[in-house]
Amino acid sequence: MATRAKINSPHFKTITQADVPQGRKGKHREIVATILKDLDQLKDGTAIKVPLAELDSSKEKVRAALNRATRKARLKVATATDADFLYIWNAVE
């Protein structure tokens, strides 16, 4: 009994591994980097006040991106919002 070799072509295109982009550079990268830089210079007892109208995305998405970045950097921060602003400060342990 002869077996037939079934040749399938790939469904998706392929590229070399050297051409694969490395690192995640999401759309919130710039605002998160700016916030982290400001947090580094922030005096105790003060908070950053980011106008929600200036965000390109929702406050929830920016908060999530900030949360990922601060966990990766092992920073403790706290956030709050009202109708107009996102407030961010260094959390005291």
Secondary structure, DSSP 4 states (H G I P E B T S, - for coil): -PPPPP----SS----GGGS--S---TTHHHHHHHHHHHHHPPTT--EEEEGGG-SS-HHHHHHHHHHHHHHTT--EEEEE-SSEEEEEEPP-
